[in-house]
Structures are given as C-alpha cells and as structure tokens.
C-alpha cells in the first residue's frame, strides 16, 4: 500500500451520527471520535474514556433530539473543564458550572429541550474541554459527585 498525502478522515470533521434512541448505556471508546450522538429518548448513562488514553483532538458531541428522559455523561474524576451556557433569556444566562472548577459529570435533565448540546474534546493528556448550550436555565449541569 502506497503512502498518500492529503487530509485524514479525522481532519474532515465529524463523520458519524448515531441515534441512541432508547439505549440505556454507552461506554465511549477511542473509535467514537468525530461522532455526534442524538440522545434523550430514554434515561441514558454514558461513560467517557479516560482522557489519559486518548489522542489530543478526540471529540464527541451530544445533541438532545428527544425530551423524554435525562442523559448522564460521566468521566474519570476531574478530567473535564469548561462551561455550558444555559437559558436563552438574556437576563438569565447562566454558566454551568458557575465557577471555574474541574468536574466529571454532565447531566441533560429531563427539562432540557430539543437542540441542546454538549461538545467534549480531549485537549491534553488527562483533560477534556466541555462547551455547550441549553435553552433553559440550568437544565444541563456540570458537577463533581
């Protein structure tokens, strides 16, 4: 097989969309990079891989396409940083978490609405950057247990 120069599949952006429908659990792997997950059809528990085992640039996105149930994304202790902006009323925009802390649990509550999203990217060994947007104040939360 000959070596080919050019863009890799990962450099072309997200390549896969997976609807979790009524699946209840998902353990993410290295191969899930560049994937958009549609979620919220059932109470779902998603487990992030250890950021120490992933290449920089590994990323996934979760988009709520069903408002039926809560979705909980859990990682290794204190490997997440960043914020989700919640609430579309300009007078009530809130950050989750409200302070600059490391966290490991991201929850789409059952009151989150369709289109709410969270993007998770491995930015260094042992660290994910989380960003997102939620149409209802504090209905996506970022915490440590």
C-alpha positions as CSV (number, residue, x, y, z in Angstrom):
1,X,0.0,0.0,0.0
2,X,1.4,3.3,-1.0
3,X,1.7,6.4,1.2
4,X,-0.8,9.1,0.3
5,X,-0.5,12.8,1.2
6,X,-3.7,14.7,2.0
7,X,-6.3,15.2,4.6
8,X,-7.1,12.4,7.0
9,X,-10.7,11.3,7.8
10,X,-10.5,12.9,11.2
11,X,-9.3,16.3,9.7
12,X,-12.5,16.4,7.6
13,X,-14.6,16.8,10.8
14,X,-17.4,14.7,12.3
15,X,-18.1,11.7,10.1
16,X,-20.7,9.7,12.0
17,X,-24.1,10.4,13.5
18,X,-25.6,7.8,15.9
19,X,-29.1,8.0,17.4
20,X,-29.0,6.4,20.8
21,X,-32.9,6.1,20.6
22,X,-33.9,4.1,23.7
23,X,-30.5,2.6,24.5
24,X,-29.8,3.0,28.2
25,X,-25.9,2.7,28.4
26,X,-23.0,3.6,26.2
27,X,-19.3,3.3,27.0
28,X,-17.3,5.5,24.7
29,X,-14.1,4.3,23.1
30,X,-11.3,5.8,21.2
31,X,-13.1,4.8,17.9
32,X,-16.0,7.1,18.7
33,X,-14.1,10.2,17.8
34,X,-15.8,12.6,15.4
35,X,-19.2,11.3,16.3
36,X,-22.4,13.2,17.0
37,X,-24.8,11.3,19.4
38,X,-28.5,12.1,19.3
39,X,-29.9,11.4,22.8
40,X,-32.8,11.8,25.2
41,X,-35.2,9.0,24.1
42,X,-34.6,7.1,27.3
43,X,-32.7,7.5,30.6
44,X,-29.2,7.1,29.4
45,X,-25.9,6.7,31.1
46,X,-22.8,7.5,29.0
47,X,-19.2,6.8,30.2
48,X,-16.3,8.8,28.9
49,X,-13.0,7.1,28.4
50,X,-10.0,8.1,30.5
51,X,-8.6,11.2,28.8
52,X,-5.1,9.9,29.5
53,X,-5.7,7.2,27.0
54,X,-6.9,9.4,24.1
55,X,-5.1,11.4,21.4
56,X,-5.4,15.2,21.6
57,X,-8.3,16.2,19.4
58,X,-10.5,13.2,20.2
59,X,-14.1,14.6,20.3
60,X,-17.7,13.7,20.5
61,X,-20.9,15.8,20.6
62,X,-24.2,15.1,22.2
63,X,-27.4,16.7,20.9
64,X,-30.8,16.3,22.5
65,X,-33.3,15.2,19.9
66,X,-35.9,13.8,22.3
67,X,-37.1,15.4,25.6
68,X,-38.2,12.1,27.2
69,X,-35.6,11.5,29.8
70,X,-32.3,12.5,31.5
71,X,-28.9,11.8,30.0
72,X,-25.9,11.5,32.3
73,X,-22.3,11.6,30.9
74,X,-19.7,10.5,33.4
75,X,-15.9,10.7,33.1
76,X,-12.9,10.0,35.3
77,X,-12.6,12.3,38.4
78,X,-11.9,15.9,37.5
79,X,-10.9,15.4,33.8
80,X,-13.5,18.0,32.5
81,X,-13.2,21.8,32.3
82,X,-15.2,24.4,30.5
83,X,-18.8,25.7,30.7
84,X,-22.2,25.1,29.2
85,X,-24.2,28.3,28.7
86,X,-27.8,27.8,29.8
87,X,-31.0,29.9,29.3
88,X,-31.8,31.9,26.3
89,X,-33.3,34.9,28.2
90,X,-30.5,37.5,28.0
91,X,-31.3,38.5,31.6
92,X,-30.9,34.9,32.9
93,X,-27.9,33.4,31.1
94,X,-26.1,31.1,33.4
95,X,-22.9,29.1,33.2
96,X,-22.6,25.5,34.3
97,X,-20.6,25.0,36.3
98,X,-21.0,28.5,37.8
99,X,-17.3,28.7,38.8
100,X,-14.1,27.6,37.1
101,X,-13.7,24.1,38.5
102,X,-12.8,20.6,37.2
103,X,-15.8,18.2,37.1
104,X,-16.7,14.8,35.8
105,X,-20.5,14.6,35.4
106,X,-22.6,16.3,32.8
107,X,-26.4,15.9,33.0
108,X,-29.1,16.8,30.5
109,X,-32.1,16.9,32.9
110,X,-35.5,15.8,31.7
111,X,-36.4,19.5,31.4
112,X,-33.7,20.2,28.8
113,X,-35.1,20.9,25.3
114,X,-34.5,19.6,21.8
115,X,-31.4,21.1,20.2
116,X,-29.5,21.5,23.5
117,X,-25.9,20.2,23.0
118,X,-22.6,19.5,24.6
119,X,-19.3,19.1,22.8
120,X,-16.4,17.2,24.5
121,X,-12.8,17.4,23.2
122,X,-9.6,15.9,24.6
123,X,-7.3,18.9,24.8
124,X,-4.3,17.4,26.6
125,X,-3.3,14.3,28.4
126,X,-5.9,13.8,31.1
127,X,-8.2,16.8,30.2
128,X,-11.4,17.3,28.3
129,X,-12.7,20.7,27.3
130,X,-16.5,20.9,27.5
131,X,-18.7,23.5,25.9
132,X,-22.4,23.6,25.1
133,X,-25.7,25.4,25.0
134,X,-29.0,24.9,26.7
135,X,-32.2,26.7,26.0
136,X,-33.5,26.5,29.6
137,X,-31.6,27.9,32.6
138,X,-29.5,25.2,34.4
139,X,-31.1,22.2,32.7
140,X,-27.7,20.9,31.6
141,X,-25.5,20.7,34.7
142,X,-21.8,20.1,35.2
143,X,-20.7,18.7,38.6
144,X,-18.5,16.6,40.6
145,X,-20.2,14.0,42.8
